[in-house]
Amino acid sequence: MEIRVLGPFEATPETGTGTEEVLELAERAGDPVLSSRARILRYRAAMELGDAAEAERCLAANEAMIGQLNQPALAWQVRLQRAGHRLLRGDVDGADAEWEAVCRFGQEIGQPGAGTYHWAGALLIRFEQGRTAELEDATRDILRGTPLALVGAFLAVIHDEAHDPERAEQAFRPLAAQGFAVPFDFVWLRYQCDAAMVCSHLGDRASAAVLQAHLQPYADRFPTLVFGSLVTGSVHHYLGMLAGTLGQYGEADARFSAAAAAHERIGAPAWLARTYLEWARVLSLRGDAPQGQRAHELVEQSRRIGRQLGLKSLLRHARSG
């Protein structure tokens, strides 16, 4: 039987079955290294599909066996997944310390891309801490040295998070000029979602229509990077933002409701709070009293989560909103 290892963006319900089959074959062969690799792949697929319970089972099983394998590269990947899992659960400071430690370990054992993975994880952590501006210079350096389109989207996000619409617009324009047409690879979904966030905050209706068409087929997915360790919000969240930008308020309500349910299901409190906040922003655009009251309630729910987790960026957005 031919087994093809799927790219990170190719997770489907059938992929879950495929990774289960790979794991069964590894177990049957009595090969613990192959079993560990299968669980790393299955974790990534499970997170892309929002199956947090299966992802946790794979991660816990791998952690239980990895110390016996004498496979530093596998240990590094598993530790990356655990650090990212902590971030998803809202333990931002704990994830920060663990991400730094595991990336140092990756560099010590000579893992290719360890420096880039460090930057990618640090950007998501700083996003929650309200400190993305610290990574602007590093992001520009990487952008000069790599053709990866995602880096340009990251730069737009940095300026957007800094409440600098002029510079966000400058970084966003080249993305829009290309129609957001980038290679359909392992970063495609994250690129489209980051572009959607900035697009919505800029109020760019023409770009919102393009991005909405790109993302609609993947509404139930979660963008992931770095072996599935870096997980961002449900695609429903971004579709809600785009629908709001386009004045499709009923569609926006449905998307935000689906995103909130998805974030609760996978245990992603920071992303739940962001969904509440973006939902409130769109409701406030309608300009009527009942929606304004609902928006106020959502902002308060977002603030409660933000205070509990110490999410400085989210709290800053809540105050400015």
C-alpha positions in Angstrom: 0.0 0.0 0.0 1.3 3.5 -0.9 1.3 6.0 2.0 1.7 9.6 1.1 2.6 12.0 3.8 0.3 15.0 3.5 1.3 18.6 3.6 0.3 20.6 6.6 -2.6 22.2 4.9 -4.1 19.0 3.5 -6.0 17.9 6.6 -9.5 16.6 5.9 -11.8 14.2 7.8 -10.3 11.5 5.6 -6.8 12.6 6.6 -7.7 11.7 10.2 -8.5 8.2 9.0 -5.2 8.1 7.0 -3.1 9.1 10.0 -4.8 6.5 12.1 -3.9 3.9 9.5 -0.3 5.0 9.5 -0.2 4.8 13.3 -1.8 1.3 13.2 0.8 0.1 10.7 3.6 1.5 12.9 2.2 -0.2 16.0 1.8 -3.5 14.1 5.4 -3.2 12.9 6.6 -2.6 16.5 8.5 0.5 15.4 8.3 3.2 18.1 10.1 5.8 16.0 7.5 5.5 13.3 4.8 5.5 15.9 6.1 8.8 17.2 6.3 10.3 13.8 2.7 9.2 13.1 1.5 10.8 16.3 3.2 14.1 15.4 1.5 14.1 12.0 -1.9 13.0 13.6 -1.6 15.8 16.2 -1.2 18.4 13.4 -4.1 17.0 11.4 -6.3 16.9 14.5 -5.6 20.5 15.3 -6.3 21.6 11.8 -9.7 19.9 12.1 -10.4 21.2 15.6 -10.3 17.8 17.2 -8.5 18.9 20.4 -9.2 15.7 22.3 -7.5 13.6 19.7 -4.6 16.1 19.5 -4.1 15.9 23.3 -4.2 12.1 23.2 -1.5 12.0 20.5 0.7 14.5 22.4 0.4 12.8 25.8 1.2 9.4 24.2 4.2 10.9 22.5 5.5 12.6 25.6 5.2 9.3 27.5 7.4 7.4 25.0 9.8 10.1 23.6 12.3 9.9 26.5 13.0 6.2 25.7 13.7 6.7 22.0 17.0 8.7 22.0 15.6 10.7 19.0 16.4 14.4 19.7 14.7 15.6 16.5 11.4 13.9 17.5 11.7 15.1 21.1 12.1 18.7 19.7 9.0 18.4 17.6 6.9 17.0 20.5 8.2 19.8 22.8 7.2 22.4 20.2 3.7 20.9 20.1 3.4 21.1 23.9 4.6 24.7 24.1 2.1 25.6 21.4 -0.6 23.7 23.2 0.0 25.8 26.3 -0.3 29.0 24.3 -3.6 27.8 22.9 -4.9 27.1 26.4 -4.1 30.7 27.4 -0.9 30.2 29.4 1.0 32.9 27.5 3.9 33.4 29.9 4.4 29.7 30.4 4.3 29.1 26.6 6.8 32.0 26.1 9.4 30.4 28.4 8.8 26.9 27.0 9.0 28.1 23.4 12.3 29.9 24.1 13.8 26.8 25.8 12.7 24.3 23.1 13.9 26.5 20.3 17.3 26.8 22.0 17.3 23.0 22.2 16.5 22.8 18.4 19.4 25.0 17.6 21.7 23.0 19.9 20.9 19.8 18.1 21.2 21.5 14.7 17.6 21.3 13.5 17.1 23.1 10.2 14.7 26.0 10.5 14.9 26.2 14.3 15.6 30.0 14.1 12.6 30.6 11.8 10.4 28.5 14.0 11.5 30.5 16.9 10.5 33.7 15.1 7.1 32.3 14.1 6.2 31.2 17.6 7.5 34.4 19.2 5.3 36.4 16.8 2.2 34.6 18.0 3.2 34.9 21.6 4.0 38.6 21.3 0.6 39.0 19.5 -1.1 37.9 22.7 1.3 40.0 24.9 0.8 43.2 22.9 4.5 43.3 21.9 4.5 42.4 18.2 6.3 45.7 17.4 9.4 44.1 19.0 9.6 41.8 16.0 9.3 44.3 13.2 13.0 44.5 12.4 13.4 40.7 12.5 10.4 40.3 10.2 11.7 42.8 7.7 15.1 41.0 7.7 13.3 37.7 7.0 11.2 39.3 4.3 14.3 40.5 2.5 15.8 37.0 2.6 12.8 34.7 1.7 10.1 34.6 -0.9 7.6 33.2 1.6 4.4 35.3 1.1 3.3 34.7 4.7 6.1 37.0 6.0 4.6 40.0 4.2 1.2 39.2 5.9 2.9 39.0 9.2 4.4 42.5 8.7 0.9 43.9 8.0 -0.4 42.2 11.2 2.4 43.8 13.2 1.4 47.3 12.0 -2.3 46.5 12.5 -1.7 45.4 16.1 0.2 48.6 16.7 -2.9 50.6 15.7 -0.9 52.1 12.8 -3.4 51.9 9.8 -1.1 53.9 7.5 1.8 51.4 7.8 -0.6 48.5 7.8 -2.1 49.7 4.6 1.4 50.0 3.1 2.2 46.4 4.0 -1.2 45.2 2.9 -1.3 46.8 -0.6 1.2 44.4 -2.2 -0.8 41.5 -0.9 -4.0 42.9 -2.4 -2.4 43.8 -5.7 -1.6 40.1 -6.2 -5.2 39.2 -5.4 -3.9 37.2 -2.4 -2.8 34.6 -5.0 0.0 32.7 -3.4 1.1 29.1 -3.6 -1.3 26.6 -2.2 1.1 25.3 0.4 1.4 24.7 4.1 1.1 28.4 5.0 -1.7 29.3 2.5 -4.5 29.2 5.1 -2.6 31.3 7.7 -1.7 33.8 5.0 -5.3 34.3 3.9 -6.5 34.6 7.5 -3.9 37.1 8.5 -4.7 39.1 5.4 -8.4 38.9 6.2 -7.9 40.3 9.7 -5.9 43.3 8.4 -8.4 43.8 5.5 -11.3 44.0 7.9 -9.6 46.5 10.2 -8.8 48.6 7.1 -12.4 48.4 5.8 -11.3 47.3 2.4 -14.5 45.9 0.9 -13.0 44.9 -2.5 -10.3 42.8 -0.9 -12.8 41.4 1.6 -14.9 39.9 -1.2 -11.8 38.2 -2.7 -10.6 36.8 0.7 -14.1 35.7 1.6 -14.3 33.6 -1.6 -10.8 32.1 -0.8 -11.7 31.2 2.8 -15.3 29.9 2.5 -14.4 26.4 1.5 -12.3 26.0 4.7 -14.7 27.5 7.3 -14.3 24.6 9.7 -10.5 24.6 9.7 -7.9 26.1 12.0 -4.7 27.5 10.5 -1.6 25.8 12.0 2.2 26.2 11.6 5.3 24.3 12.9 4.0 20.7 13.2 0.6 22.0 14.2 2.0 23.6 17.3 1.0 27.2 16.4 -2.8 27.3 16.1 -4.7 30.5 15.4 -8.5 31.2 15.3 -11.1 29.3 13.5 -11.6 30.3 9.9 -15.2 31.1 10.9 -13.7 34.0 12.9 -12.1 35.6 9.9 -15.1 35.0 7.7 -17.2 36.8 10.4 -14.8 39.8 10.1 -15.0 39.8 6.3 -18.8 39.5 6.3 -19.0 42.5 8.7 -16.7 44.5 6.4 -19.1 43.7 3.5 -22.2 44.7 5.4 -23.4 41.1 5.5 -24.5 41.3 9.1 -26.6 38.1 9.3 -23.7 36.2 7.8 -21.3 37.8 10.3 -23.5 36.8 13.2 -23.6 33.2 12.0 -19.8 33.0 11.5 -18.9 34.6 14.8 -21.4 32.2 16.6 -19.7 29.3 14.9 -16.2 30.6 15.7 -17.1 31.1 19.4 -18.5 27.5 19.6 -15.3 26.2 17.9 -13.0 28.1 20.3 -14.9 26.8 23.3 -14.8 23.2 21.9 -11.0 23.2 21.5 -10.3 25.1 24.7 -8.9 28.3 23.1 -9.9 31.1 25.5 -7.8 33.8 24.0 -9.3 33.2 20.6 -12.8 33.1 22.1 -12.2 36.5 23.6 -11.0 37.8 20.3 -14.1 36.5 18.6 -16.3 38.3 21.2 -14.4 41.5 20.6 -14.6 41.3 16.8 -18.2 40.4 16.9 -18.9 43.4 19.1 -17.0 45.6 16.6 -19.2 44.4 13.8 -22.4 44.8 15.8 -21.4 48.4 16.6 -21.3 49.2 12.9 -25.1 48.7 12.7 -25.8 51.8 14.8 -29.0 50.7 16.6 -29.5 50.4 20.4 -30.2 46.6 20.7 -27.1 45.7 18.8 -25.1 48.3 20.7 -26.2 46.7 24.0 -25.2 43.2 22.7 -21.9 44.7 21.6 -21.3 46.0 25.1 -22.0 42.6 26.6 -19.6 40.9 24.3 -16.8 43.4 25.0 -17.3 42.8 28.7 -17.1 39.0 28.2 -13.9 39.6 26.2 -12.4 41.8 28.9 -13.1 39.2 31.6 -11.2 36.6 29.7 -8.4 39.1 28.9 -8.0 40.0 32.5 -8.0 36.4 33.6 -5.2 35.5 31.2 -3.3 38.8 31.2 -3.9 39.3 27.4 -2.5 42.8 27.1 -3.1 43.2 23.3 -6.7 42.1 23.6 -7.4 44.4 26.6 -5.9 47.3 24.6 -8.1 46.6 21.7 -11.1 46.3 24.0 -10.4 49.8 25.5 -9.9 51.4 22.1 -13.1 49.8 20.8 
